[in-house]
């Protein structure tokens, strides 16, 4: 996996506030052999499912949406794909 943390924007309210963006950081993930769509699909099929957005050929995760303790499940989901 290629993983980078970069400045980004987060949209609150699942799109209910289409003009509101919060400054944030995102985690950009690329897989050596899976494209972004295939990686996102594989993550959604995990238990628990991991939902991420696709942008510029990569999967983007917004840590703002994580609950305490979600980090272990997230790491396990990615570990299962490498």
QUIPE-V325023 format. One record per residue. N is the residue number from 1. RES is the residue in one small letter. SS is DSSP state (hx for helix, st for strand, lp for the rest). OMEGA is omega as a letter, one per 20 degrees, with the letter a starting at -180 (999 if undefined). D_CENTER is the distance of its C-alpha to the mean C-alpha in Angstrom with 2 decimals. Layout:
BEGIN
n=N res=RES ss=SS omega=OMEGA d_center=D_CENTER
n=N res=RES ss=SS omega=OMEGA d_center=D_CENTER
END
This chain:
BEGIN
n=1 res=x ss=lp omega=r d_center=13.12
n=2 res=x ss=st omega=a d_center=12.99
n=3 res=x ss=st omega=r d_center=10.75
n=4 res=x ss=st omega=r d_center=11.43
n=5 res=x ss=st omega=a d_center=11.12
n=6 res=x ss=st omega=r d_center=12.45
n=7 res=x ss=st omega=r d_center=13.78
n=8 res=x ss=st omega=r d_center=12.20
n=9 res=x ss=st omega=r d_center=12.80
n=10 res=x ss=st omega=a d_center=11.60
n=11 res=x ss=lp omega=a d_center=13.51
n=12 res=x ss=hx omega=r d_center=15.09
n=13 res=x ss=hx omega=r d_center=16.63
n=14 res=x ss=hx omega=r d_center=14.44
n=15 res=x ss=hx omega=a d_center=16.49
n=16 res=x ss=lp omega=r d_center=19.76
n=17 res=x ss=lp omega=a d_center=20.27
n=18 res=x ss=lp omega=a d_center=19.58
n=19 res=x ss=lp omega=a d_center=21.20
n=20 res=x ss=lp omega=r d_center=19.65
n=21 res=x ss=lp omega=r d_center=16.94
n=22 res=x ss=st omega=r d_center=16.32
n=23 res=x ss=st omega=a d_center=16.07
n=24 res=x ss=st omega=r d_center=13.15
n=25 res=x ss=st omega=r d_center=11.24
n=26 res=x ss=st omega=r d_center=7.73
n=27 res=x ss=st omega=a d_center=6.55
n=28 res=x ss=st omega=a d_center=7.18
n=29 res=x ss=st omega=r d_center=7.55
n=30 res=x ss=st omega=r d_center=10.55
n=31 res=x ss=lp omega=a d_center=12.65
n=32 res=x ss=lp omega=a d_center=16.41
n=33 res=x ss=lp omega=r d_center=17.53
n=34 res=x ss=lp omega=r d_center=14.82
n=35 res=x ss=lp omega=a d_center=13.90
n=36 res=x ss=hx omega=a d_center=10.55
n=37 res=x ss=hx omega=r d_center=11.78
n=38 res=x ss=hx omega=r d_center=13.07
n=39 res=x ss=hx omega=r d_center=10.10
n=40 res=x ss=hx omega=r d_center=8.05
n=41 res=x ss=hx omega=r d_center=11.43
n=42 res=x ss=hx omega=r d_center=12.02
n=43 res=x ss=hx omega=r d_center=9.06
n=44 res=x ss=hx omega=a d_center=10.38
n=45 res=x ss=lp omega=r d_center=13.76
n=46 res=x ss=lp omega=r d_center=13.34
n=47 res=x ss=lp omega=i d_center=15.25
n=48 res=x ss=lp omega=r d_center=13.72
n=49 res=x ss=lp omega=r d_center=11.22
n=50 res=x ss=lp omega=r d_center=7.46
n=51 res=x ss=lp omega=a d_center=6.34
n=52 res=x ss=lp omega=r d_center=3.63
n=53 res=x ss=st omega=r d_center=5.88
n=54 res=x ss=st omega=r d_center=7.99
n=55 res=x ss=st omega=r d_center=10.11
n=56 res=x ss=lp omega=r d_center=12.97
n=57 res=x ss=lp omega=a d_center=12.49
n=58 res=x ss=st omega=r d_center=9.11
n=59 res=x ss=st omega=r d_center=5.53
n=60 res=x ss=st omega=r d_center=3.95
n=61 res=x ss=st omega=r d_center=2.25
n=62 res=x ss=lp omega=a d_center=5.71
n=63 res=x ss=hx omega=r d_center=7.93
n=64 res=x ss=hx omega=a d_center=10.54
n=65 res=x ss=hx omega=a d_center=9.59
n=66 res=x ss=lp omega=r d_center=10.17
n=67 res=x ss=lp omega=r d_center=13.75
n=68 res=x ss=lp omega=a d_center=16.10
n=69 res=x ss=lp omega=r d_center=15.95
n=70 res=x ss=hx omega=a d_center=12.43
n=71 res=x ss=hx omega=a d_center=11.76
n=72 res=x ss=hx omega=r d_center=14.21
n=73 res=x ss=hx omega=r d_center=12.77
n=74 res=x ss=hx omega=r d_center=9.30
n=75 res=x ss=hx omega=r d_center=11.44
n=76 res=x ss=hx omega=r d_center=13.67
n=77 res=x ss=hx omega=r d_center=11.28
n=78 res=x ss=hx omega=r d_center=10.54
n=79 res=x ss=hx omega=a d_center=14.25
n=80 res=x ss=lp omega=a d_center=15.41
n=81 res=x ss=lp omega=r d_center=14.15
n=82 res=x ss=lp omega=999 d_center=16.07
END
